[in-house]
């Protein structure tokens, strides 16, 4: 399984970015697709995830500003990020979970999001 993420970059506080991640290499659709982030000197944390049936989970710090969605036909997950803050600066990682024939988790290579004040 390969994950191809894109959409990171530099944006001013209050601006928007959209991250995209596509999973390929499996005949199955991921059970869960999500985004994690890791800021310098901090642990990796969940930003948001979404199940195949559309159930979402968000970190409290991003609720109301970030929106996760997915296209099951394309095995793609999107993260629309609005009203960005400097505290959102981090490397964002796409992650997917498959459960067919046992749970398997895969991670993307990470994309840097920098929010300037």
N, C-alpha and C positions, 0 to 999 in steps of 0.2 A: 504494500500500500504506500502510495506517495501522496503528500499534501503539498499543494502549491498555493502559497499565500502571496497577497499583494495588497497595496494600498497605503502603506505607511508613508510617513514624511514629516515635514516641518509645517506647523500651523501656529497662528497666534491664538492666544487665549480667547475663548468665545467662538472660535471657528469650528469647522466640521471636517471630518475625514470618513471614508468608508473603507473598511477592510473586507477582503474577499479571500476565501479559501476553498479549493476544490480537491476532493479526495478521488483518487483513481487507483486502479489495480485490484479491485475486489468486485466480485459479482453481487455482493450484498450491499445494501444501503446502511450507512452507519446508524447505530441506535441513538447515539448522542453525538452532537457536534458542538464545539464551543471554543471560547477564547480565554486564554490565561494571559497574565502579564507579569513581568518582573522588572522592577525599578532597581537602579543601582543601590546595592547594599541591603536590599530587601528580598524576602522570600517570594517565590512565584505564587500568585493568587488567581483564583477564578474571577473572571470578569463577567461572563455570561455563558450559558449553554442552552441548548434546545434539543428536545427529543424528536424522534421521527414524527410523532403525532402533534408536535407544535408546542409542547409544554416548555415554558422558559424559566430560567433561574438567573437572577442578577445579583451581583454584589451590591450591598447597600449604597456604596459610594458612587455608583453609576446609574442608579435607578432614576428614570425620568430624563436622562440625557443620552444614554446609549440604548440602541435597539438591535436585538439579534433576530435574524430570520434565516430560513434555509429553503433551498429548492431541492426537493428530494429526487426529482428526475435528473438533475445535474450533479447531485452529491456536493452541492455548494452551500457554504454558510457565509452570511454577510454580517458585518457589524457596523451599523451606522452610528457614528459618534458625533454628537452635537454638543454645543456649549462646552467645549473642551477646556480643561483647566491645566495649569502647569503640573499638578499632581498626577495627571494622567500620563505624563511622560514615562515611557517604559518600552521594553521590547515585548511585543504582543505575539503570542504563540497560538496557532490553531491546533486543536486537539480533537480527535475523533475516537469513538468507542464502538467496536463491533461486539456482538454477543453470539453470533452464529458459531456453533462448534466451540464455544468457550469465549470468555471475554478477552479482547485484545485492544490495547490502547496504542494510538500512534500520535506523534507530534510533528508539527511543521518546523521549518527552520527559523522562524521568528522574523518579525518585521518591526523596525524601529518607528515609534511615534514620539515626536518631540513637540511639546507645546510651550511656546515662549510667552513670557509675561509682558 
